[in-house]
Every structure is written in C-alpha cells, then in structure tokens.
C-alpha cells in the first residue's frame, strides 16, 4: 500500500547507534501500527556500521532519517527527534525494541477518554529473555508479584514517589506517548544524564499534567546487558540528588526510595561477584516477593563468575535462607551498619569482573 507524506498525528522517534541488525525490526513495527497517520523519525547518531544502508532501503515517505555527524548520545538523539517532530504526539522507540501493531491506537484511545489534564500515556512491556534461567526468573517474579500490593500506576504528581521508588517504570524510551508541546515545554530529555533518563523525563512530565497507563504488554524489549555497577552507582547518585527534596518528602510519606535504589546497586554488585559491596548496599534494602527471583539470579551470576570463592557460595545459601522468610513478610535484607568497603573482602580472585557495558544509545 502506497503512503503519501501528510501531516502526521504521531511522530515516532527512534534514536540509533550501530544497531543495523535490530533497527529494521523497530522501524517495521512502527510502520505496521494500526494508526497510519504517523511519521518515523530515525536519528542516526553517528553510526559506523550498515545503518545508512538500512535507512536507504526504505522507500516509504513516512520514514524520515536525520543524521548526526558524530555520536552525541541517546538523549541528544531523542531531542533531535523532538525538534523535527510534526505530529500532535511523540512516541519514542529504542532501536532494539519493537511494538505490537495496536500500541499507538490503544494509547490514543485511552487519552481520548480522559480530560485535557492527561498529557501522556505509557504501557506495559514484555522482555525477550534468551536463556532458560532468565525465563524462569521472569516467570517466578510474575507469580510472586501477585502477592505484592499493586502500586498506583497512573495519575499526576502522586506518581512521583512510585517512580522514584522504582515501583512504576514508565520506560519512556519505548513505551511513552506524550503531547509534542509538553515534550518541548519541559526541555526534552536531560542530556547530562547517562542513565535513569526515562524516569527523569516522566517526572518532569508529571509537573505539566497526568500520565495514563494502558494495562497491556504492547512493547517487546530486548535484553541487552547491563553496565558496570560503578557506572550505575554514579548515575544513581546524580539522579537522586536532583530530586532530593522529593525523595525526602515521599520517604516521609512511607516510600522506601533509597532502600529500593540500594537493592538495585546490590544486585549489580552481586552479579559481578563483588559480594561484600553487594551485601553493604543490601544492608538497608527492602525486598518484596516479586524482586526476590532477580536478586537470587544476580547472586547466582556472581557465583558462576567466581566459582572458587567459598564466600560466594555461603552468601548465596544465606540469601536463599532469607528468601524463605521473605516469602511471608517484607523485611530488610541486612542490618549491618559498617561503612562502604573499599575492598571486596569476599572475593579471593584478582581484579574485578565488570558486566558488559550497554551502548550509549538505546
């Protein structure tokens, strides 16, 4: 079916960098939306692979390539897309993810039933987990989560605490549909942030209006690995420091924001086999049932990385024991009050194992 370039209702923004293999799947999923009044702005952020050839292969006026001369980062690329957008709404899509055909239609339909105060909508995701162990982890988390209290998933500024505590993950990079005017009014994505840019973007949206939730898995995400724990820690501190007043306010209201972020860091250190650092961050973490499988997976990954470390096996056994209690209650994992260790005393291996670093562009 031939398509003429007309005024789009939705501008799809896809930032990409050296992802020629996955980019066609992302573009095709955008073009196959049941909403046809779209444009697909693909921002090539200085790719050195076959990305230019991939873009040249599309004979569809709805596909609009924009090329950066050099690599500037995913947030800059997204903002370039915002600048070029002509639609009433903008929807972001990472170049290694894909949409279900009805994704945009469902979000537009949801916003169409709400008042003008509702300026954006996000949806749920499903994660492609290639390894059997990862699939089991995801299934176990899904089953256990049924016994957790459901967080508030849509609304206005009352969502700030849920997002800061990582109870709600809007995933702006691939799930979000937002009014173009709002995206521009808040200044787009923060180009100084290397991580946590998605929740931070949504936090600023909530200053302008309300965020709706479509309760369906309309985005398929690809597992692409994790950066080193030290990178996450630095970015985490940068992110929370920008919202220190909000963190204090919502923690006073009962949210365990800093504890949840310590859980995130603890898991990454465990996965790298750095068990003392992991335990130190977990000392003040609280663990809900749905997060326990991920924690066990992280510890198991660390044991596989450093199988000769006796303390690693002891730590994993202790974690499994704690899990028996966690199955019936929500408790702090550790009660140690020591300062952050400079040396991973649990490890007998020389050096430190670093997890595979993600590309700067999604």
Phi, psi and omega per residue, in radians:
X1 nan 2.190 -3.130
X2 -1.332 2.503 3.136
X3 -2.165 2.336 3.050
X4 -1.698 2.603 3.111
X5 -1.376 1.984 3.141
X6 -2.233 -3.127 3.123
X7 -1.160 2.066 -3.088
X8 -1.430 2.662 2.984
X9 -1.491 -0.609 -3.129
X10 -2.205 2.298 3.009
X11 -1.772 2.024 3.104
X12 -1.567 2.196 -3.121
X13 -1.942 2.064 3.135
X14 -2.079 1.826 3.014
X15 -1.428 2.478 -3.137
X16 -2.589 2.594 3.073
X17 -2.603 1.943 3.087
X18 0.941 0.813 3.085
X19 -2.238 0.846 -3.113
X20 -1.055 -0.505 -3.105
X21 -1.271 -0.654 -3.073
X22 -1.701 -0.344 -3.061
X23 -0.988 -0.766 -3.136
X24 -1.003 -0.655 3.123
X25 -1.102 -0.730 3.124
X26 -1.136 -0.845 -3.121
X27 -1.081 -0.800 -3.112
X28 -1.069 -0.685 -3.131
X29 -1.160 -0.506 3.069
X30 -1.288 -0.760 -3.131
X31 -1.182 -0.415 -3.112
X32 -1.579 0.178 3.095
X33 -1.120 2.564 3.097
X34 -1.218 -0.305 2.977
X35 -1.509 2.018 -3.058
X36 -1.600 -0.330 -3.100
X37 -1.418 1.224 -3.100
X38 -2.310 2.827 2.879
X39 -2.239 2.556 -3.116
X40 -2.019 1.801 -3.124
X41 -1.619 1.899 3.136
X42 -1.769 1.992 -3.120
X43 -1.698 1.834 3.102
X44 -1.408 1.879 -3.021
X45 -1.534 0.987 3.070
X46 1.346 0.606 -3.104
X47 -1.101 2.565 3.100
X48 -2.018 0.137 3.113
X49 -1.762 -2.575 -3.082
X50 -1.553 0.291 -3.131
X51 -0.985 -0.762 3.106
X52 -1.008 -0.688 3.122
X53 -1.169 -0.651 3.096
X54 -1.077 -0.801 -3.120
X55 -1.167 -0.653 3.136
X56 -1.163 -0.362 -3.090
X57 -1.353 -0.175 -3.102
X58 -1.597 1.970 3.085
X59 -1.751 1.068 -3.099
X60 -2.399 2.076 -3.077
X61 -1.087 -0.269 3.129
X62 -1.310 -0.339 3.127
X63 -1.521 2.066 -3.075
X64 -2.109 1.689 3.120
X65 -1.288 2.459 2.994
X66 -2.260 2.242 -2.991
X67 -2.008 2.250 2.962
X68 -1.552 2.410 3.139
X69 -1.151 -0.550 3.098
X70 -2.461 2.917 -3.091
X71 -1.288 2.183 -3.093
X72 -2.126 -0.099 3.109
X73 1.859 2.711 -3.042
X74 -1.094 -0.686 -3.099
X75 -1.163 -0.686 3.079
X76 -1.120 -0.731 -3.141
X77 -1.098 -0.742 3.101
X78 -1.079 -0.722 -3.140
X79 -1.170 -0.587 3.020
X80 -1.051 -0.750 3.088
X81 -1.078 -0.713 3.100
X82 -1.061 -0.724 3.141
X83 -1.090 -0.593 -3.076
X84 -1.571 -0.155 -3.029
X85 -1.164 2.395 3.089
X86 -1.963 -0.131 -3.069
X87 -1.426 2.881 3.064
X88 -1.190 -0.563 3.129
X89 -2.143 2.720 3.001
X90 -2.089 2.372 3.024
X91 -2.175 2.283 -3.105
X92 -1.724 2.507 3.132
X93 -2.498 2.124 3.068
X94 -1.238 2.592 -3.001
X95 -1.345 0.010 3.014
X96 -2.003 0.211 3.092
X97 -1.991 3.012 3.064
X98 -2.561 2.762 -3.131
X99 -1.846 2.627 2.876
X100 -1.249 2.624 -3.057
X101 -0.990 -0.539 -3.063
X102 -1.624 0.140 -3.017
X103 -0.966 -1.002 -3.091
X104 -1.153 -0.683 -3.137
X105 -1.027 -0.785 -3.127
X106 -1.122 -0.682 -3.137
X107 -1.233 -0.741 3.099
X108 -1.104 -0.689 3.108
X109 -1.085 -0.736 3.131
X110 -1.102 -0.842 3.140
X111 -1.146 -0.530 -3.135
X112 -1.170 -0.333 3.124
X113 -1.641 -0.009 -3.073
X114 -1.908 2.994 3.103
X115 -1.340 3.049 -3.129
X116 -1.140 -0.258 3.140
X117 -1.203 -0.375 3.141
X118 -1.542 1.919 -2.968
X119 -1.917 -0.097 -3.088
X120 -2.708 2.788 3.087
X121 -2.538 2.518 3.037
X122 -2.239 3.032 -3.095
X123 -2.424 3.104 3.111
X124 -1.482 2.945 -3.124
X125 -2.291 2.822 2.945
X126 -2.146 2.497 -3.026
X127 -1.887 2.230 3.058
X128 -1.336 1.943 -3.129
X129 -1.982 1.829 -3.023
X130 -1.204 -0.525 -3.048
X131 -1.584 2.495 -3.132
X132 -1.024 -0.708 3.140
X133 -1.100 -0.655 3.114
X134 -1.168 -0.693 3.120
X135 -1.114 -0.699 3.096
X136 -1.114 -0.709 3.117
X137 -1.046 -0.792 3.135
X138 -1.116 -0.696 3.122
X139 -1.152 -0.767 3.134
X140 -1.083 -0.719 3.124
X141 -1.113 -0.702 -3.135
X142 -1.113 -0.725 -3.136
X143 -1.181 -0.814 -3.094
X144 -1.180 -0.513 -3.083
X145 -1.162 -0.341 -3.116
X146 -1.126 -0.401 -3.135
X147 -1.618 -0.073 3.080
X148 -1.472 2.655 3.050
X149 -1.175 2.331 -3.130
X150 -1.286 2.288 3.089
X151 -1.318 2.838 2.996
X152 -1.236 2.183 -3.007
X153 -1.861 -0.201 3.112
X154 -2.574 2.774 -3.123
X155 2.476 -2.696 -3.112
X156 -1.858 -2.307 -3.029
X157 -1.149 -0.254 3.069
X158 -1.148 -0.268 3.102
X159 -1.374 -0.236 -3.058
X160 -1.005 -0.793 3.135
X161 -1.104 -0.676 3.137
X162 -1.131 -0.709 -3.129
X163 -1.247 -0.773 3.130
X164 -1.075 -0.608 3.137
X165 -1.461 0.027 3.123
X166 1.140 0.368 3.038
X167 -1.320 -0.547 3.110
X168 -2.146 2.288 -3.095
X169 -2.162 1.542 -3.090
X170 -1.072 -0.460 3.080
X171 1.002 0.990 -3.025
X172 -0.959 -0.484 -3.074
X173 -1.060 -0.441 -3.133
X174 -2.441 -0.269 -3.053
X175 -1.807 -0.296 -2.915
X176 -1.520 2.407 2.919
X177 -2.104 2.174 -3.049
X178 -2.428 2.586 3.079
X179 -1.045 2.323 -3.107
X180 -1.014 -0.718 -3.122
X181 -1.071 -0.702 3.133
X182 -1.165 -0.774 3.136
X183 -1.007 -0.640 3.128
X184 -1.356 -0.682 -3.111
X185 -1.089 -0.589 -3.118
X186 -1.543 0.024 3.050
X187 1.512 0.281 3.117
X188 1.208 -2.762 -3.135
X189 -1.387 2.559 3.129
X190 -1.273 1.964 -3.058
X191 -1.349 -0.105 3.099
X192 -1.568 -0.225 -3.124
X193 -1.571 2.303 3.068
X194 -1.599 -0.463 3.139
X195 -2.440 2.945 3.137
X196 1.096 0.349 -3.122
X197 -1.216 -0.523 -3.134
X198 -1.162 -0.960 3.113
X199 -1.113 -0.612 -3.136
X200 -1.111 -0.695 3.088
X201 -1.076 -0.749 -3.140
X202 -1.185 -0.602 3.100
X203 -1.062 -0.669 3.124
X204 -1.302 -0.538 3.043
X205 -1.049 -0.686 -3.103
X206 -1.161 -0.264 3.029
X207 -1.343 -0.315 -3.085
X208 -1.810 -0.462 -3.087
X209 -3.098 -2.870 -3.044
X210 -1.768 2.696 -3.102
X211 -1.991 2.142 -3.137
X212 -1.658 2.783 -3.101
X213 -2.227 2.237 3.036
X214 -1.764 1.999 -3.016
X215 -1.438 1.244 3.107
X216 -2.797 2.573 -3.125
X217 -1.453 1.575 -3.048
X218 -1.809 0.005 3.113
X219 -2.228 2.327 3.051
X220 -1.818 2.023 -3.131
X221 -1.737 2.581 3.103
X222 -1.799 2.306 3.072
X223 -1.274 2.041 -3.043
X224 -2.033 0.207 3.122
X225 1.642 -3.106 -3.066
X226 -2.365 2.595 3.041
X227 -1.317 2.947 3.112
X228 -1.050 2.634 -3.126
X229 -1.004 -0.634 -3.133
X230 -1.098 -0.616 3.099
X231 -1.179 -0.772 3.125
X232 -1.106 -0.705 -3.121
X233 -1.074 -0.800 3.136
X234 -1.102 -0.759 3.137
X235 -1.169 -0.644 3.124
X236 -1.082 -0.776 3.118
X237 -1.112 -0.702 3.116
X238 -1.110 -0.759 -3.109
X239 -1.138 -0.903 -3.088
X240 -1.197 -0.532 3.134
X241 -1.148 -0.515 3.124
X242 -1.246 -0.396 -3.110
X243 -2.108 0.611 -3.069
X244 -1.041 -0.726 3.142
X245 -1.115 -0.750 3.125
X246 -1.167 -0.672 3.106
X247 -1.055 -0.825 3.135
X248 -1.086 -0.736 -3.090
X249 -1.141 -0.792 -3.095
X250 -1.365 -0.476 3.021
X251 -1.180 -0.620 3.073
X252 -1.122 -0.442 3.123
X253 -1.552 0.020 3.050
X254 1.966 -0.017 3.112
X255 -1.406 2.411 3.140
X256 -1.732 1.092 -2.992
X257 -1.146 -0.938 -3.104
X258 -1.137 -0.604 3.103
X259 -1.123 -0.681 3.123
X260 -1.161 -0.654 3.118
X261 -1.257 -0.562 3.025
X262 -1.141 -0.591 3.063
X263 -1.114 -0.759 3.103
X264 -1.016 -0.843 -3.122
X265 -1.180 -0.695 3.129
X266 -1.041 -0.735 3.122
X267 -1.087 -0.728 -3.114
X268 -1.170 -0.704 3.106
X269 -1.148 -0.687 3.094
X270 -1.070 -0.764 -3.111
X271 -1.098 -0.448 3.105
X272 -1.520 -0.045 -3.114
X273 1.423 0.292 -3.134
X274 -1.788 1.409 -2.877
X275 -1.300 -0.584 3.125
X276 -1.182 -0.783 3.092
X277 -1.099 -0.701 3.106
X278 -1.067 -0.803 -3.139
X279 -1.105 -0.627 -3.133
X280 -1.113 -0.742 3.122
X281 -1.248 -0.513 -3.134
X282 -1.376 -0.148 -3.048
X283 -1.058 -0.509 -3.119
X284 -2.036 0.197 -3.111
X285 -1.440 2.592 2.981
X286 -1.945 2.537 -2.986
X287 -2.187 2.008 3.023
X288 -1.467 2.884 -3.052
X289 -1.036 -0.713 -3.048
X290 -1.232 -0.279 -3.140
X291 -1.629 -0.200 -3.084
X292 -1.143 -0.762 3.120
X293 -1.014 -0.686 3.120
X294 -1.133 -0.630 3.110
X295 -1.184 -0.751 3.093
X296 -1.098 -0.709 3.112
X297 -1.066 -0.749 -3.139
X298 -1.087 -0.781 3.130
X299 -1.121 -0.718 3.117
X300 -1.102 -0.658 3.087
X301 -1.090 -0.738 3.114
X302 -1.104 -0.690 3.105
X303 -1.117 -0.701 3.125
X304 -1.166 -0.570 3.122
X305 -1.229 -0.600 -3.091
X306 -2.283 1.177 -3.032
X307 -1.151 -0.364 -3.108
X308 -1.462 -0.100 -3.119
X309 -1.449 1.864 -3.102
X310 -1.056 -0.693 -3.111
X311 -1.071 -0.493 3.131
X312 -1.113 -0.789 3.131
X313 -1.138 -0.687 3.102
X314 -1.090 -0.734 -3.129
X315 -1.112 -0.776 -3.131
X316 -1.100 -0.714 3.103
X317 -1.077 -0.754 3.122
X318 -1.105 -0.673 -3.140
X319 -1.113 -0.744 3.114
X320 -1.107 -0.638 3.105
X321 -1.140 -0.770 3.087
X322 -1.033 -0.628 -3.115
X323 -1.062 -0.536 3.107
X324 -1.117 -0.607 3.088
X325 -1.328 -0.715 -3.117
X326 -1.064 -0.469 -3.124
X327 -1.091 -0.369 -3.128
X328 -2.087 -0.042 3.140
X329 -2.718 2.898 -3.138
X330 -1.977 1.886 -2.936
X331 -2.307 2.767 2.976
X332 -1.122 2.507 -3.105
X333 -1.340 -0.676 -3.075
X334 -2.387 2.793 3.136
X335 -2.193 0.197 -3.134
X336 -1.134 2.584 -3.128
X337 -2.129 0.342 -3.131
X338 -1.276 2.801 3.082
X339 -1.277 2.844 -3.129
X340 -1.061 2.251 -3.077
X341 -1.295 2.566 3.065
X342 -1.580 -0.401 -3.111
X343 -2.201 2.406 3.105
X344 -1.393 1.602 -3.025
X345 -1.253 -0.272 3.137
X346 -1.358 -0.261 -3.047
X347 -1.745 2.395 3.053
X348 -1.866 0.006 3.133
X349 -1.483 2.563 3.092
X350 -1.326 2.458 3.095
X351 1.368 -3.103 3.141
X352 -2.283 2.444 3.129
X353 -1.482 2.224 -3.132
X354 -1.893 2.367 3.121
X355 -1.217 2.750 -3.135
X356 -1.078 2.285 -3.111
X357 -1.430 2.429 3.106
X358 -1.345 2.753 3.009
X359 -1.154 2.643 3.128
X360 -1.144 -0.462 -3.131
X361 -1.818 2.427 3.135
X362 -1.390 nan nan
